[in-house]
Amino acid sequence: MTTAREEILGRILAAKDNPAASSVDAVAPRSDRGPSVRPVVATPVIDTFRRNAIANGFGFSEAPSNTDIVATVKAALVENGAGTDITIAQSLAHIGWPNDWTIHWGMGRRIEHVCINTAVAAIAETGSIVFGSSSRSPASLNYLPDLEIALLSKSDILAHPEDVWRTLREMHGASATTWPRAVNVVSGASRTADIAGILVRPAHGPKHVHIILTP
């Protein structure tokens, strides 16, 4: 009598001997799939995102113009009691950062107090921000610091999680070589209450995450 284990292994071996059966390209897309049901996100989406992000525990502020970004970052540092020994993503090197700051460019360091990175998108439905890793925007900046400051353009705020993947496809095309190696969705500072229900920060990432909206 054939066991379930033998049946499963038999299907695996059959697929191994038939490359067409295991090819992703050979799988036809479903034509009977209807539109997904998404919750209604109130407009303007920026207000919904702000409300949900604050509920997630993000710090939140807004730079009225690009020339106000440095001043807004300074205010966020003061608000969080942080110094100016900072690692900044290379994607933000064009901003005129103060000369009296100690700035490290690139990947996060083993001991990191503050990092500044740029988010590629945000999700109003969940109040989350999205990062795409690259040499100019390393994923380590999202996990190593005590305080992460994320710059987010208002135009990159999307309604639903599905919109993020559509936007990334438009940005990077279909080739896997152009996509970020990692896409990180961050929905607040790192925290856990696993032990005795006591909230502890951080668990696996920053103690605080502060979003700065930019034009």
C-alpha positions in Angstrom: 0.0 0.0 0.0 1.3 3.4 -1.0 1.8 5.7 2.0 1.3 9.5 1.9 5.0 10.0 2.3 5.7 7.9 -0.8 3.1 9.8 -2.8 4.6 13.1 -1.9 8.2 12.0 -2.7 6.9 10.5 -6.0 5.5 13.8 -7.0 8.7 15.6 -6.1 10.8 13.1 -8.1 8.4 13.4 -11.1 8.7 17.2 -11.1 12.5 16.9 -10.8 12.6 14.7 -13.9 10.3 17.0 -15.8 11.7 20.6 -15.7 8.6 22.0 -17.3 6.5 20.8 -14.4 8.6 22.6 -11.9 9.1 25.8 -13.9 7.5 28.9 -12.6 6.9 30.0 -16.2 4.9 26.8 -16.9 2.3 27.7 -14.3 -0.5 29.6 -16.0 -2.0 32.5 -14.1 -5.4 32.0 -12.7 -8.0 33.7 -14.9 -10.9 33.0 -12.5 -9.5 35.1 -9.6 -11.8 38.0 -8.8 -10.6 41.4 -7.5 -9.3 41.3 -3.9 -11.5 42.8 -1.2 -9.7 45.7 0.4 -10.9 47.8 3.4 -11.9 51.4 2.6 -9.1 53.8 3.4 -10.4 57.3 4.1 -9.1 60.1 2.0 -6.9 62.0 2.0 -4.6 59.0 2.6 -2.0 61.2 4.3 -4.3 61.8 7.2 -5.2 58.1 7.5 -1.5 57.2 7.4 -0.6 59.8 10.0 -3.3 58.6 12.4 -2.4 54.9 12.0 1.4 55.6 12.2 1.0 57.5 15.5 -1.2 54.7 16.8 1.7 52.3 16.0 4.0 54.4 18.2 5.9 56.2 15.5 7.2 59.7 16.2 5.9 62.1 13.6 6.8 65.5 12.2 6.7 67.3 8.9 9.2 69.4 6.9 7.3 72.1 5.1 9.9 72.3 2.4 13.2 70.5 1.4 15.2 73.3 2.9 13.5 72.6 6.3 14.6 68.9 6.4 17.7 69.5 8.5 15.9 71.7 11.0 13.1 69.1 11.3 15.7 66.4 11.9 17.4 68.5 14.6 14.1 68.9 16.3 13.5 65.1 16.2 17.0 64.6 17.7 16.2 67.0 20.6 12.8 65.4 21.1 14.4 61.9 21.4 17.4 63.1 23.5 19.8 61.9 20.7 23.2 63.2 19.8 24.7 64.0 16.4 27.0 61.0 15.9 24.8 59.7 13.1 24.9 57.2 10.2 23.1 58.5 7.1 22.1 56.6 4.0 24.1 57.6 0.9 20.8 58.3 -0.8 20.5 61.4 1.4 24.0 62.7 0.8 22.7 65.6 -1.3 21.1 67.2 1.7 23.2 69.9 3.3 23.9 68.3 6.7 25.6 70.4 9.4 29.4 70.4 9.3 29.6 70.0 13.1 27.8 66.6 13.1 29.8 63.4 13.2 28.4 61.7 10.1 29.1 58.1 9.0 28.0 57.2 5.5 26.8 53.8 4.5 26.0 50.6 6.5 25.0 50.7 10.1 27.7 50.2 12.7 27.8 47.6 15.5 26.9 50.3 18.1 24.6 52.8 16.5 22.7 55.5 18.3 21.0 57.3 15.3 20.4 56.4 11.7 18.7 58.4 9.0 17.3 56.5 6.0 14.8 57.1 3.3 11.5 55.2 2.9 10.4 54.2 -0.6 6.7 54.0 0.4 4.2 54.0 3.2 0.9 52.2 3.7 -2.0 54.2 5.0 -4.1 51.1 5.9 -1.6 49.8 8.4 0.4 52.9 9.2 3.6 51.2 8.0 6.7 52.5 6.2 8.5 50.5 3.5 12.3 50.4 2.9 14.0 48.9 -0.2 17.6 47.8 0.5 20.5 49.0 -1.7 24.1 50.0 -1.5 22.8 53.6 -1.1 20.1 52.6 1.5 21.4 49.6 3.5 18.8 47.5 5.4 21.1 47.6 8.5 20.1 51.2 9.1 16.6 50.0 9.8 17.6 47.6 12.6 20.8 48.7 14.4 20.2 52.2 15.9 18.4 53.2 19.1 16.7 55.8 17.0 15.8 55.6 13.3 14.7 58.7 11.5 12.9 57.9 8.2 12.4 60.5 5.6 9.2 59.9 3.6 7.8 61.9 0.7 4.1 62.6 0.8 3.7 61.4 -2.7 4.9 57.9 -1.7 2.0 57.3 0.7 -0.2 54.5 -0.7 -3.5 53.2 0.4 -3.0 49.4 0.7 -0.1 46.9 1.0 -0.9 45.6 -2.5 -0.1 49.1 -3.9 3.4 48.8 -2.7 4.2 45.8 -4.9 2.6 47.5 -7.9 4.7 50.6 -7.3 7.9 48.6 -6.9 7.2 46.8 -10.2 6.8 50.2 -11.9 10.1 51.4 -10.3 12.2 48.3 -10.9 10.6 46.4 -13.8 10.3 42.7 -14.1 14.0 41.8 -13.8 15.1 40.4 -10.5 18.5 42.1 -10.9 17.0 45.5 -10.5 14.8 44.8 -7.4 15.9 45.5 -3.9 17.5 42.5 -2.2 15.2 43.1 0.7 11.9 44.9 1.2 11.3 45.8 4.8 7.9 46.8 6.1 8.2 48.6 9.5 5.1 49.1 11.6 6.6 50.7 14.7 9.5 50.5 17.0 10.9 47.1 18.1 9.1 45.8 21.2 7.9 42.7 22.9 5.7 41.8 25.8 6.3 38.0 25.8 7.5 37.8 29.4 5.0 38.6 32.1 3.2 40.9 29.7 5.8 43.6 30.4 6.5 45.8 27.4 10.2 46.0 26.6 11.9 48.0 23.9 13.8 47.2 21.8 13.5 43.5 20.9 15.1 43.1 17.4 15.4 46.7 16.2 15.2 50.4 17.1 13.7 51.7 20.4 12.2 54.6 18.5 11.3 55.3 14.9 10.5 58.9 13.9 8.9 59.7 10.5 9.6 63.0 8.8 7.2 63.8 6.0 8.9 65.7 3.1 7.3 67.4 0.1 
